[in-house]
C-alpha cells in the first residue's frame, strides 16, 4: 500500500474524529436513553431485558442494541456523559472510514476520498453523533454491511454474505425495521454483479437473508421464550413483537393510526421533504452530486454493481423518508452514506472522462442549491452566500478556460460544494441542557422554524410529557432538559419509610432524570404515558403492599386512556401534597400521597 493510499484514510479518520470530538464537547445526552443506560449499567437483568429502570418494571420502547454499547461503556468507565457519547463519536468516525473503504474498492482512491470527505462534512452525521441516539450505531452497522457486501461482489466466498447478514441483524437490534430498508439495494447489486453461477448466487443470497433474519430475531425470541417470568412490562404493547412490528412499525406508517403521538417534525410527507426547511440544511447540500452519481454511474460497466448498491440505498431510504409521518430530521442520517458514495462515484467518473461541462454544471447546481437553503435564513451568515456565489463563478470561469485551469476548477468546486455544509455544521450551538437539541438534534444555527415546524413549541413539549396542548404556558429559550428537583427529592427521601420506590412518575419522561441520577423511581405509562403499566389494580396493590407511597402525576389528558384512568384513581384514593414542595421543577404536575385519603 502506497503512502498516499495510507494517508487518505488516516486523514479522513482524523477529520471525522476532530469534528465529532468538537461535537462531543458541545453535545448532550438524551434524557430518556440515558436513564435506560444507567439502569442497564447497574443491573445485568435490566441489561438483558432492555429495561428503563433497574427494578426492572418497564422496558424502553425500542430494542436495546445501542443502549447495550453505552451501558458497557458506562460499566467500564463509570456512568458519565463522555461514557455515553464517546461510543457514538467512534461510530461516526468508523462510518466515514467504512464508506471510504467500500467506495475505494469499487472505484478507486479518488472516489473513496471524495465519498469520505462528503460524509464527514454532512451536518446530520455530526448532529446525530453528538447525542447518544441509536441512529449513529444504525448507520455505522449498515456502512459495515455495505463494505462486506462490496467484498462479496468481488469474490464468491461465503464469508462476506454471511458477515453482511450478521451486521444487518445487529443493525436490527439497534433500530428494528429501519435496518432492512437498504436490503433491496443489496439484493439488486448482488443480482447484477456477483460472481458465480445463478444457483451459487441464489444460495449465497439465501444464506445472507437467513442469517440477517436469525440474528435480527434472536433477542426477541430469547426474551419471549425464556424471559416471561419476572420480566419487565414491554413498553408498546407488553410484547416485543407488538413493540417492534406494531408500535414501532405499522403504527408509524398507517394513516389515521392513533397508537402513537406524532410530533410535527420533518415537515409534510412528499417528494420535496428532503429540501424543506427542516431537512435541507441537514442532508440536502450535496444532492446534486448524488444526482450526478445516479446519472453517470450506470455508464461505468466495471462499477455497475457498486452503483446499484448505493443508488438502491439512496432510492429506498429517500422513498421511506419522504413517505413516513412525523420523522425527526436526524433520521436522514441513514441517507448520508448513499449521498456521499454516489457523490464520490459520480465526481470520480466525470473527472476521469474529462467531460468539460458536466462536472462544472453540477458544481454550479450545488452552489445554487446552497444559496437556496441559505436564502431561507437571510439574516444568518449573509457572507456565506457571497462566498459560495464567488466560488461558483470561479468554477464557471475555470471550466471555460479548459484543461489549463483544472486545479482552479477543483479548488473552486470543492469550495462551492463543501463550504456551506461545513460552516453550517460549525455554527451549531451547544446542546448541553437544551431539551430540543438532545431530543431533536439538528446541525446549524439556532433557527426556531427548523426545530419546531408549524406547531407551538409549548404544545410539543406538553405532548412529550403526556400533557394536553395548552398545559405548558411558559417556556424558556433554550428549553432545559428534564432535571431532578432537589426540593422534591429532599421532601420524599425524608418520608420514604422503607418503600421500594421513592415515588412513581406518571410518565417515563418525568421519571427519566431521576433514574439517570440513580433514584428508585417507578416510570408509569411508558414513553408516551399511555401504556397500561401499571394497571389500576396493580397500582392499588403497590400502595397496599407499602411498596409505593407517593405519585407525581399530571391531570388527565382527556379521553379514555390508561393515563386518564390512573389520574382518576389517584384523585379519588390519594391526598394531594400542597406546593411549593415540588412545583418549581414540575409545573403542571400534582404530587399525591397514597398513605392519606383525599
C-alpha positions, -999 to +999 in steps of 0.1 A: +000+000+000+015+034-010+020+063+012-008+082-005-032+053-001-024+051+036-026+088+042-061+093+028-079+071+054-057+084+082-066+120+072-103+111+069-103+095+103-086+124+119-111+149+103-141+128+113-128+124+149-119+161+152-154+172+140-171+147+163-149+155+192-158+191+189-194+179+187-188+159+219-175+189+237-207+208+227-231+178+227-255+164+253-273+133+264-309+122+256-327+122+289-347+090+282-320+069+267-296+080+294-319+067+321-321+033+304-283+032+301-279+039+338-303+011+347-287-013+323-252-005+336-263-010+372-282-043+368-275-072+345-311-083+344-321-048+333-293-050+307-305-084+294-342-073+292-336-037+279-353-022+309-357+016+315-355+012+353-333-011+374-364-027+391-370-036+364-406-026+358-408-015+322-386-017+291-376+011+268-398+014+237-370+003+213-348-027+210-318-021+233-288-027+209-275+009+210-280+011+248-261-021+253-230-004+238-234+026+261-241+005+292-210-015+287-190+018+283-206+030+315-197-002+333-161+002+322-156+039+327-184+049+351-217+065+342-209+099+328-216+120+297-184+110+280-190+073+286-224+077+268-212+099+240-177+086+230-190+053+215-212+073+192-182+095+182-163+064+173-192+050+154-194+082+133-157+081+125-159+044+117-188+052+093-167+076+074-139+051+070-162+023+061-179+043+033-144+054+021-132+018+020-163+005+002-162+031-025-124+029-029-126-008-035-153-002-061-140+029-080-105+038-067-089+062-043-103+094-057-139+082-055-133+069-020-117+101-008-145+122-021-171+100-005-153+101+028-150+138+028-186+143+017-198+121+046-175+137+072-189+172+065-226+162+062-243+181+090-268+154+100-240+129+108-224+154+131-258+163+147-266+127+154-232+117+168-232+145+194-262+129+212-265+093+225-291+083+199-294+048+183-293+061+148-255+067+147-250+030+155-275+020+129-258+039+101-224+026+112-235-010+111-252-006+077-220+010+064-201-020+076-227-042+059-221-022+026-184-028+029-188-065+034-212-066+005-187-048-017-163-076-008-190-102-016-194-086-051-157-092-057-154-129-050-176-159-044-167-168-009-195-173+017-179-153+044-188-119+031-226-125+025-228-142+060-209-113+076-233-088+059-262-108+073-248-107+108-243-069+105-278-063+092-291-084+122-271-063+146-284-031+130-319-045+136-311-047+173-304-010+172-333+004+151-355-025+142-372-025+108-351+005+096-322-019+092-340-037+064-347-006+043-314-009+025-317-047+019-333-044-016-303-025-027-280-053-016-301-079-034-301-058-066-264-052-066-257-089-060-280-100-088-262-077-112-226-080-103-218-110-081-195-138-094-205-174-099-235-192-114-271-183-108-275-212-084-245-203-064-256-166-062-291-177-051-276-200-024-254-172-010-283-147-010-304-172+009-276-176+034-274-138+037-311-133+043-314-163+066-285-150+088-299-115+088-334-127+099-320-151+125-297-125+141-325-099+140-350-121+158-326-138+182-330-114+212-368-111+207-372-149+206-350-154+237-369-128+257-403-143+246-394-179+254-371-176+285-378-141+298-416-142+306-414-150+343-404-118+361-395-099+330-405-062+329-435-049+311-427-042+274-434-006+265-455-005+234-479-035+239-463-058+265-449-080+237-416-075+220-433-085+187-460-059+191-434-033+201-413-039+171-438-046+143-468-027+156-458+002+179-426+010+160-437-005+127-472-003+113-484+024+138-458+048+124-469+043+088-507+037+086-528+068+080-551+075+109-533+053+133-536+068+168-514+044+188-486+069+190-483+107+194-467+120+162-448+152+168-447+177+139-411+172+129-398+167+094-425+187+076-452+173+054-446+140+037-439+142-001-412+144-028-399+177-016-393+168+020-355+164+016-353+200+006-378+215+031-368+239+058-361+212+083-342+186+063-323+206+036-298+221+060-291+186+074-289+164+043-296+184+012-264+202+004-248+175-018-279+162-035-268+175-069-235+155-066-256+124-057-277+130-088-245+131-108-236+097-094-271+084-104-267+098-139-232+087-148-226+057-126-246+033-147-224+040-177-193+026-160-198-012-165-169-020-143-185-004-113-222-011-121-228-034-091-214-008-067-235+018-084-267-003-079-258-008-042-255+029-034-282+040-058-306+014-044-297+025-009-304+062-018-337+055-036-350+031-009-342+055+020-354+086+002-388+070-005-391+059+031-382+093+045-405+111+020-435+089+028-432+085+066-452+105+090-436+126+118-399+119+112-372+136+132-347+154+108-319+133+122-335+102+107-320+114+075-286+103+087-295+070+071-294+087+037-260+103+043-237+073+033-256+068+000-253+105-009-216+106-001-209+073-020-228+085-051-210+118-049-177+100-049-186+077-077-201+105-098-174+130-094-146+105-100-163+091-131-169+125-146-133+136-138-118+106-154-140+111-185-126+146-189-161+158-197-156+196-199-191+207-188-209+180-168-189+184-136-188+222-137-226+223-143-232+200-113-208+222-092-229+253-101-261+234-093-247+225-059-239+262-053-274+272-064-289+247-040-267+260-012-279+296-020-315+283-019-310+267+015-292+298+029-319+322+014-344+308+040-323+324+067-313+358+052-302+373+085-279+343+093-243+344+079-250+366+049-213+365+039-216+327+033-240+333+003-215+357-012-186+333-007-205+304-023-215+326-052-180+338-059-167+302-058-193+291-083-184+320-106-147+310-104-156+274-112-175+285-143-146+306-154-122+277-149-144+254-169-144+280-198-106+282-196-103+245-202-076+220-192-052+247-182-073+256-152-081+221-138-065+229-105-086+261-102-117+242-111-110+216-085-104+242-058-134+263-067-156+232-070-146+220-035-153+254-021-187+257-038-198+223-026-183+220+008-180+255+023-217+259+031-222+225+049-190+229+068-199+264+081-235+253+088-221+224+108-197+246+128-224+271+136-243+245+157-248+258+193-241+239+224-267+212+231-259+205+267-290+211+288-313+220+259-342+195+256-349+202+219-312+199+210-309+165+225-343+150+216-344+165+181-308+173+173-301+193+142-269+210+129-268+246+120-276+280+136-304+281+162-334+286+139-367+281+157-386+273+125-363+244+117-367+229+151-404+232+157-422+234+123-456+249+123-467+239+158-464+259+190-433+245+207-451+247+241-477+222+228-449+199+215-434+199+250-467+192+266-473+162+243-438+149+250-447+148+287-481+133+283-500+165+290-527+181+268-519+210+245-521+244+263-510+230+296-474+244+292-479+282+295-443+294+297-411+281+282-376+294+285-352+295+255-334+272+252-358+247+267-340+229+296-337+192+296-357+174+324-338+175+357-343+163+392-359+187+416-339+190+448-368+202+469-389+172+458-361+148+465-355+161+500-392+160+508-397+124+495-365+110+509-374+122+544-408+104+541-399+073+521-402+050+551-386+019+536-407+018+505-392+002+474-399+033+453-391+069+462-421+078+441-439+068+409-440+092+379-469+095+356-447+091+325-413+079+317-401+114+307-406+127+342-390+096+357-360+096+334-338+122+350-343+107+385-335+072+371-304+086+354-293+101+388-298+066+404-330+072+423-356+043+426-385+058+407-413+038+391-419+050+355-456+045+348-472+046+313-440+042+293-426+068+269-460+080+256-476+078+291-504+059+276-492+023+282-513+004+307-485-002+331-493-005+358-530-013+356-552+003+382-553-030+402-515-032+401-512+004+412-535-003+441-515-034+451-483-014+451-499+011+475-515-016+497-482-036+499-464-005+511-441-006+480-452+028+469-465+059+487-460+090+465-471+095+429-462+125+407-488+128+380-502+154+357-540+160+354-558+136+330-551+144+293-587+139+283-604+109+267-603+073+277-568+061+283-547+044+309-532+077+317-566+093+324-577+063+344-546+065+367-553+102+372-589+095+382-579+067+406-553+090+422-577+119+426-602+096+445-578+075+465-548+097+474-544+131+490-526+159+472-495+174+486-496+212+487-469+231+467-443+245+467-426+213+478-424+201+441-439+226+418-408+245+407-393+216+388-426+200+376-451+226+366-485+211+358-478+181+379-495+171+412-479+151+440-502+125+456-497+109+490-514+075+488-510+069+525-537+095+530-572+098+516-583+129+498 
